[in-house]
Amino acid sequence: MGYLKWIEIEESAPDWNLRQLRSCSKNEGILFCAVVKSNAYGHGVNEITSLLPSADWFAVNSLDEGLELRLCGIKKPILLLGHVLLERLTEALDADLRLTVYNIETLEKLKMVLHKGVKYRVHVKIETGTGRQGLLPENVPDFIRRASRIEGLEIEGLSTHFANIEDTLNHEYAEEQLRVFTEVIEAVREMGVSPSVIHTACTAATILFPETHFNMLRTGIGLYGLWPSRETFLSAQSNDTPVPDLRPVLSWKTRIAQIKELPAGSYIGYGCTYRTSRRTRLGVLPVGYGDGYDRRCGNSAHVLVRGKRAPLLGRVCMNLIMIDLTDIPDAYLEDTAVLLGRDRNEEITAEMMADWAGTINYETLTRISPFLPRIIVRGE
């Protein structure tokens, strides 16, 4: 491969993870909605969707993401999770993209642009305690009435999202959100409206709370072989149900662009934040925060070269990082360096990178530049 830096996607892992997550539910015929927003959490949306034949639906955040999936030949249902500009609603209609709705203005615009004789399906988002998108429960009846009066508009789905299900071992808040959502479902049904797709279950809910499954799972991070948090993993281990075997999908690699010897007492990088204490064999890697490698990893991270750990020295630059190769004498120019992933018996996980940067695995992956080539590889 003629690349200085690239992403490898393990061919069988995405669909393996999907099937592992689906097996967490005992609901017969349950649908699986694969969340592939933000370039499939940094993995590459074109590559990931091609590796998910078991997905029933796909979900993205924006209209443009949905249109991209249609251009890639995706014919399965696509749910838009974010807001679509009123002036662009006709694009969503023409591409048969399901909208998530919660604004009266969206309904009024849909009334004006819906094609006569054509049915269009929407999903109503309920705010149950996350404090962001969605209708407050007390506003749901009026919204449903307005939507029901629009000719050709079908309320296909009801959904909500949990605020505190991943980062805690105490799930009382999530249970209260579920209680509120269940009450809304009943109220909507009493109005004579029966949405056919009810979905609340993110990865953590899919694994931990069968009562949230309804008839569609809507999961993201688990598809990519990662746990939402340590707390989710610990909670799963303490449950009676089997713990899914999630397999990381992504590896991030680069090549050594230069090797040189520096004397003891040499400063490395901007701000002179690192000074060598011995004669040091320095490796320069052509990757930096411009590629999504977090600047906060400076002086704390390491990479893998020939199956050994090489510490990162100095600050992360826009396009370069520097590593200590003193204890890896057999490393050579253009040798592969693993930024994220496995090399022989050593591994750098997304959780490790997140800890170095003081963030979460979601952000670590999603910030990887979409301009880096994604290569689909077959696992060993």
ROLUM-759425 format. One record per residue (C-alpha): residue in three letters; y, x, z. Coordinates in nm, 4 decimals. Each point is the difference from the previous one (the first is absolute). Example, Ala and Ser with C-alpha at 12.3 -4.5 7.8 and 13.67 -1.06 7.14 Angstrom:
! residues 2
residu Y X Z
ALA -0.4500 1.2300 0.7800
SER 0.3440 0.1370 -0.0660
***
This chain:
! residues 380
residu Y X Z
MET 0.0000 0.0000 0.0000
GLY 0.3371 0.1380 -0.0959
TYR 0.1823 -0.1353 0.3047
LEU 0.1934 0.1793 0.2728
LYS -0.0364 -0.2994 0.2327
TRP -0.2003 -0.3177 -0.0270
ILE -0.1717 -0.2892 0.1764
GLU -0.3743 -0.0592 -0.0166
ILE -0.1365 -0.3537 0.0393
GLU -0.3663 -0.0326 0.0966
GLU -0.1493 -0.2391 -0.2522
SER -0.2332 -0.2093 0.2152
ALA 0.1990 -0.0050 0.3249
PRO 0.2467 -0.2896 -0.0608
ASP -0.2640 -0.2597 -0.0842
TRP -0.2287 0.1337 0.2738
ASN 0.2797 -0.0574 0.2527
LEU 0.0677 -0.3474 -0.1397
ARG -0.3629 -0.0986 0.0423
GLN -0.0082 0.1455 0.3521
LEU 0.3032 -0.2090 0.0959
ARG -0.1325 -0.3145 -0.1658
SER -0.3203 0.0372 0.2004
CYS 0.2064 -0.0380 0.3192
SER 0.0337 -0.3701 -0.0785
LYS -0.2727 -0.2601 0.0373
ASN 0.2018 -0.2629 -0.1871
GLU -0.2032 -0.1033 -0.3016
GLY 0.1666 0.0668 -0.3334
ILE 0.3034 0.1680 0.1548
LEU 0.2487 0.1411 -0.2503
PHE 0.1264 0.3574 0.0170
CYS 0.3597 0.0794 -0.0892
ALA 0.0526 0.3746 -0.0524
VAL 0.3525 0.1050 0.0965
VAL 0.1140 0.2607 -0.2535
LYS 0.3762 -0.0018 0.0614
SER 0.2085 0.3199 -0.0013
ASN -0.2150 0.1682 -0.2634
ALA -0.3165 -0.0981 0.1878
TYR 0.1261 0.1633 0.3196
GLY 0.0754 0.3159 -0.1970
HIS -0.3420 0.0239 -0.1602
GLY 0.0970 -0.1159 -0.3500
VAL -0.0126 -0.3697 -0.0798
ASN -0.1513 0.0309 -0.3478
GLU -0.2792 0.2219 0.1277
ILE -0.0746 -0.2058 0.3117
THR -0.0099 -0.3401 -0.1691
SER -0.2466 0.1383 -0.2555
LEU -0.2276 0.1015 0.2894
LEU 0.0003 -0.3391 0.1759
PRO -0.2312 -0.2241 -0.2031
SER -0.0936 -0.1942 0.3156
ALA 0.3579 -0.1140 0.0684
ASP 0.0638 -0.3700 -0.0588
TRP 0.3796 0.0237 0.0214
PHE 0.2646 0.2708 0.0055
ALA 0.3224 0.0011 0.2001
VAL 0.3158 0.2006 -0.0655
ASN 0.3488 -0.0053 0.1446
SER 0.2261 -0.0387 -0.3009
LEU 0.0254 -0.1809 -0.3298
ASP 0.0023 0.3283 -0.1908
GLU -0.3226 0.1082 0.1700
GLY -0.1591 -0.3289 -0.0999
LEU 0.1150 0.0354 -0.3599
GLU -0.1419 0.3517 -0.0084
LEU -0.3411 -0.1307 0.1068
ARG 0.0078 -0.2586 -0.2786
LEU 0.0898 0.2734 -0.2506
CYS -0.3002 0.1963 0.1275
GLY -0.2218 -0.2926 -0.0953
ILE -0.0552 -0.1526 0.3454
LYS -0.0877 -0.3675 -0.0532
LYS -0.0923 -0.0887 0.3582
PRO 0.2471 -0.1861 0.2243
ILE 0.2938 0.2162 0.1098
LEU 0.2019 -0.0921 0.3080
LEU 0.3581 0.1232 0.0382
LEU 0.0710 0.0639 0.3677
GLY 0.3711 0.0827 -0.0243
HIS 0.3123 -0.1827 -0.1161
VAL 0.0557 -0.0569 -0.3704
LEU 0.3577 -0.0285 -0.1221
LEU 0.0832 -0.3561 -0.0962
GLU 0.1124 0.1142 -0.3437
ARG -0.3454 0.1540 -0.0641
LEU -0.2223 -0.2863 0.1134
THR -0.0812 -0.0943 -0.3592
GLU -0.1579 0.3453 -0.0461
ALA -0.2348 -0.0724 0.2889
LEU -0.0852 -0.3402 -0.1459
ASP -0.0677 0.1366 -0.3469
ALA -0.2306 0.2712 0.1394
ASP -0.1850 -0.2494 0.2233
LEU 0.0871 0.1909 0.3182
ARG -0.0308 -0.1921 0.3262
LEU 0.3210 -0.0008 0.2045
THR 0.0246 0.0219 0.3768
VAL 0.2735 -0.2522 0.0797
TYR 0.2136 -0.0674 0.3069
ASN 0.3550 -0.0537 -0.1361
ILE 0.1349 -0.3427 -0.0952
GLU 0.1991 0.1706 -0.2766
THR -0.3230 0.1181 -0.1594
LEU -0.1320 -0.3567 -0.0065
GLU 0.3217 -0.1290 -0.1565
LYS -0.0145 0.2632 -0.2720
LEU -0.3681 -0.0681 -0.0661
LYS 0.0833 -0.3672 -0.0477
MET 0.2347 0.1024 -0.2812
VAL -0.2224 0.2512 -0.1805
LEU -0.3536 -0.1370 0.0295
HIS -0.1537 -0.0758 -0.3377
LYS -0.0750 -0.3689 -0.0418
GLY -0.3711 -0.0750 0.0117
VAL -0.0895 0.3418 0.1401
LYS -0.1293 0.0369 0.3561
TYR 0.1391 0.2900 0.2044
ARG -0.1487 0.1144 0.3313
VAL 0.1924 0.1373 0.2987
HIS -0.0868 0.1244 0.3487
VAL 0.2158 -0.1004 0.2961
LYS 0.0583 0.2755 0.2558
ILE 0.0220 -0.1071 0.3663
GLU 0.1953 0.2042 0.2557
THR -0.2125 0.0050 0.3158
GLY 0.1564 0.2904 0.1887
THR 0.0389 0.3034 -0.2233
GLY 0.3720 -0.0605 -0.0403
ARG 0.0282 0.0604 -0.3724
GLN -0.1001 -0.2097 -0.3072
GLY -0.1034 -0.3591 0.0384
LEU 0.0884 -0.3497 0.1111
LEU 0.0374 -0.0758 0.3679
PRO -0.2555 -0.2662 0.0987
GLU 0.2652 -0.2638 0.0615
ASN 0.1298 0.0426 -0.3567
VAL -0.3386 -0.0343 -0.1671
PRO -0.0135 -0.3839 -0.0340
ASP 0.3300 -0.0226 -0.1876
PHE -0.0961 0.2920 -0.2250
ILE -0.3389 -0.1513 -0.0819
ARG 0.1617 -0.3361 -0.0795
ARG 0.2463 0.1635 -0.2381
ALA -0.2725 0.2042 -0.1687
SER -0.2271 -0.3030 -0.0353
ARG 0.2674 -0.1872 -0.1951
ILE 0.0216 0.2673 -0.2723
GLU -0.2007 -0.1093 -0.3024
GLY -0.2586 0.2592 -0.0980
LEU 0.0272 0.2031 0.3225
GLU -0.3211 0.0391 0.1997
ILE -0.0020 0.1319 0.3572
GLU -0.3117 0.2061 -0.0452
GLY 0.0244 0.2190 0.3091
LEU 0.1225 0.0374 0.3561
SER 0.0314 0.3426 0.1619
THR 0.1412 0.1950 0.2906
HIS 0.0004 0.3631 0.1129
PHE -0.0772 0.1493 0.3412
ALA 0.2548 0.2101 0.1851
ASN -0.2037 0.1649 0.2733
ILE -0.3637 0.0153 -0.0947
GLU -0.0330 0.3684 -0.0948
ASP 0.1859 0.2044 0.2592
THR -0.1395 -0.1451 0.3207
LEU -0.3239 -0.0744 0.1802
ASN 0.1566 -0.3205 0.1348
HIS -0.0141 -0.2684 -0.2675
GLU 0.1589 -0.2901 0.1859
TYR 0.3056 0.0003 -0.2277
ALA -0.2162 -0.0187 -0.3121
GLU -0.2001 -0.2822 0.1554
GLU 0.3231 -0.1908 0.0666
GLN 0.1109 0.0523 -0.3607
LEU -0.3332 -0.1360 -0.1179
ARG 0.0402 -0.3038 0.2257
VAL 0.3441 -0.0739 -0.1475
PHE -0.1284 0.0452 -0.3553
THR -0.2950 -0.2322 0.0619
GLU 0.2369 -0.2691 0.1261
VAL 0.2079 0.0357 -0.3172
ILE -0.3113 -0.0375 -0.2163
GLU -0.0865 -0.3243 0.1748
ALA 0.3565 -0.1299 -0.0327
VAL 0.0004 0.0741 -0.3739
ARG -0.3333 -0.1737 -0.0475
GLU 0.1298 -0.3040 0.1883
MET 0.2737 -0.0180 -0.2649
GLY -0.2699 -0.0431 -0.2621
VAL 0.0209 0.3571 -0.1324
SER -0.3197 0.2073 0.0062
PRO 0.0529 0.3582 -0.1178
SER -0.3220 0.1422 -0.1386
VAL 0.0641 0.3638 0.1011
ILE 0.0774 0.0862 0.3626
HIS 0.0485 0.3688 0.0765
THR 0.1168 0.2038 0.2977
ALA -0.2473 0.2856 0.0352
CYS 0.1300 0.3536 -0.0488
THR -0.2473 0.2882 0.0453
ALA 0.0169 -0.0074 0.3802
ALA -0.0441 -0.3778 0.0142
THR -0.2833 0.0175 -0.2525
ILE -0.1892 0.2424 0.2223
LEU 0.0862 -0.1372 0.3442
PHE 0.0654 -0.3763 -0.0251
PRO -0.2346 -0.2234 -0.2008
GLU 0.2112 -0.3021 0.0933
THR 0.2811 0.1361 -0.2222
HIS -0.2125 0.0174 -0.3145
PHE 0.0372 -0.3601 -0.1239
ASN -0.0980 0.0189 -0.3691
MET 0.1685 0.3205 -0.1195
LEU 0.0319 0.3524 0.1408
ARG 0.3236 0.1783 -0.0957
THR -0.0462 0.3672 0.0779
GLY 0.1694 0.3255 -0.0885
ILE -0.0475 0.3190 0.1988
GLY -0.3749 -0.0456 0.0549
LEU -0.0555 -0.0137 -0.3764
TYR 0.1136 0.3600 -0.0125
GLY -0.2491 0.1073 0.2650
LEU 0.2466 0.0232 0.2866
TRP 0.0190 -0.1774 0.3340
PRO 0.3278 -0.1769 0.0826
SER 0.0158 0.1826 0.3346
ARG -0.2060 0.1709 0.2672
GLU 0.0257 -0.3182 0.2030
THR -0.1615 -0.2030 -0.2778
PHE -0.2866 0.2476 -0.0198
LEU -0.0499 -0.0050 0.3785
SER 0.0081 -0.3800 0.0057
ALA -0.2583 -0.0135 -0.2781
GLN -0.2292 0.2373 0.1868
SER 0.0152 -0.2200 0.3092
ASN -0.0844 -0.3175 -0.1956
ASP -0.3538 -0.1219 -0.0539
THR 0.0468 -0.0108 -0.3777
PRO -0.0905 0.2970 -0.2267
VAL 0.2783 0.2517 -0.0611
PRO 0.0725 0.0295 -0.3753
ASP -0.0673 0.3366 -0.1598
LEU 0.3364 0.0717 -0.1648
ARG 0.0190 0.2937 -0.2410
PRO 0.3320 0.1734 -0.0825
VAL 0.0855 -0.0420 -0.3659
LEU 0.2662 0.2662 -0.0563
SER 0.0210 0.3790 -0.0005
TRP 0.3227 0.1916 -0.0702
LYS -0.0237 0.3486 -0.1454
THR 0.2165 0.2772 -0.1404
ARG -0.0335 0.3620 -0.1107
ILE 0.1267 0.3248 0.1474
ALA 0.3001 0.1010 -0.2131
GLN 0.0625 0.3407 0.1601
ILE -0.1518 0.2386 0.2543
LYS 0.1955 0.2858 0.1576
GLU 0.0018 0.2245 0.3043
LEU 0.2832 -0.0265 0.2516
PRO 0.0599 0.2448 0.2847
ALA 0.0102 -0.1067 0.3636
GLY 0.3371 -0.1414 0.0960
SER 0.0590 -0.1752 -0.3355
TYR 0.1684 -0.3412 -0.0025
ILE -0.1524 -0.2792 -0.2097
GLY 0.1732 -0.3030 -0.1464
TYR 0.3303 -0.1759 0.0447
GLY 0.1679 0.0376 0.3359
CYS -0.2166 0.3016 0.0867
THR -0.2101 -0.2254 0.2237
TYR -0.3084 0.2222 -0.0218
ARG -0.0239 0.3760 0.0512
THR -0.3216 0.1909 -0.0586
SER -0.1508 0.1799 0.2982
ARG -0.2331 0.2125 -0.2140
ARG -0.0346 0.1202 -0.3554
THR -0.0588 -0.3270 -0.1802
ARG -0.1676 -0.0912 -0.3259
LEU 0.2167 -0.2884 -0.1147
GLY -0.1036 -0.2731 -0.2423
VAL 0.2585 -0.2128 -0.1812
LEU -0.1067 -0.3529 -0.1012
PRO 0.1941 -0.2029 -0.2637
VAL 0.0280 -0.3210 0.2015
GLY 0.2658 -0.1338 0.2356
TYR 0.1856 -0.3038 0.1247
GLY 0.0923 -0.0836 -0.3606
ASP -0.3692 -0.0792 -0.0440
GLY -0.0218 -0.1951 0.3243
TYR -0.1210 0.2847 0.2244
ASP 0.1952 -0.0809 0.3144
ARG 0.2705 0.2471 0.1017
ARG -0.0901 -0.0579 0.3639
CYS -0.3309 0.1815 -0.0582
GLY 0.1813 0.3333 0.0013
ASN -0.1436 0.2587 0.2418
SER -0.2672 -0.2418 0.1213
ALA -0.2301 -0.0916 -0.2892
HIS -0.2750 0.1921 -0.1720
VAL -0.1828 -0.0167 -0.3330
LEU -0.3538 0.0920 -0.1007
VAL -0.0748 0.3016 -0.2170
ARG -0.3593 0.1011 -0.0676
GLY -0.1145 -0.2259 0.2817
LYS 0.2309 0.1609 0.2572
ARG 0.3206 -0.1160 0.1655
ALA 0.3223 0.1698 -0.1102
PRO 0.3032 -0.0765 0.2205
LEU 0.3220 -0.1191 -0.1608
LEU 0.2848 0.2449 0.0701
GLY 0.3658 -0.1025 0.0058
ARG 0.1639 -0.3166 -0.1205
VAL -0.1286 -0.2181 -0.2793
CYS 0.2241 0.0443 -0.3053
MET 0.0593 -0.2521 -0.2768
ASN -0.2598 0.1591 -0.2281
LEU -0.1664 0.2757 0.2053
ILE -0.1859 0.0686 0.3213
MET -0.1208 0.3336 0.1352
ILE -0.3333 0.0680 0.1688
ASP -0.1616 0.2861 0.1910
LEU -0.2912 0.1501 -0.1952
THR -0.0403 0.3083 0.2199
ASP -0.3353 -0.1193 0.1332
ILE -0.1208 -0.1170 -0.3417
PRO -0.0113 0.3331 -0.1880
ASP -0.2094 -0.1385 -0.2861
ALA 0.2665 -0.2566 -0.1013
TYR 0.1507 0.0761 -0.3385
LEU 0.2746 -0.1148 -0.2381
GLU -0.0506 -0.3596 -0.1217
ASP -0.2752 -0.0600 0.2532
THR -0.0180 -0.3664 0.1088
ALA 0.1689 -0.0998 0.3243
VAL -0.0915 -0.3360 0.1531
LEU 0.2976 -0.1765 0.1560
LEU -0.1935 -0.3149 0.0889
GLY -0.3740 -0.0391 -0.0188
ARG -0.3152 0.2044 0.0522
ASP -0.0843 0.3596 -0.0894
ARG -0.3516 0.1041 0.0994
ASN -0.0349 -0.0677 0.3742
GLU 0.3704 -0.0496 0.0684
GLU 0.2109 -0.3111 -0.0545
ILE 0.3647 -0.1010 0.0183
THR 0.0342 -0.3745 0.0516
ALA 0.2944 -0.2292 -0.0617
GLU 0.0123 -0.0517 0.3764
MET 0.0432 0.3753 0.0548
MET 0.2831 0.0157 -0.2509
ALA 0.1593 -0.3032 0.1602
ASP -0.0159 0.1627 0.3439
TRP 0.1675 0.3159 -0.1305
ALA 0.2806 -0.2111 -0.1453
GLY 0.0287 -0.2439 0.2913
THR -0.0876 -0.3016 -0.2123
ILE -0.3022 -0.2122 -0.1031
ASN -0.2696 0.0435 -0.2629
TYR 0.1474 -0.2867 -0.2071
GLU 0.3250 0.1894 -0.0541
THR -0.1714 0.3347 -0.0587
LEU -0.1922 -0.1420 -0.2948
THR 0.2584 -0.2390 -0.1414
ARG 0.2647 0.2732 -0.0276
ILE -0.2141 0.2163 -0.2300
SER 0.1904 0.0282 -0.3268
PRO -0.1143 -0.2424 -0.2711
PHE 0.0688 0.2762 -0.2528
LEU -0.2928 0.2128 0.1154
PRO -0.3057 -0.0440 -0.2244
ARG -0.2827 -0.2098 0.1460
ILE -0.3459 0.1208 -0.0997
ILE -0.3071 -0.2195 0.0575
VAL -0.2902 0.2148 0.1180
ARG -0.3618 -0.0796 0.0784
GLY -0.1068 0.0710 0.3585
GLU -0.2713 0.2495 0.0806
***
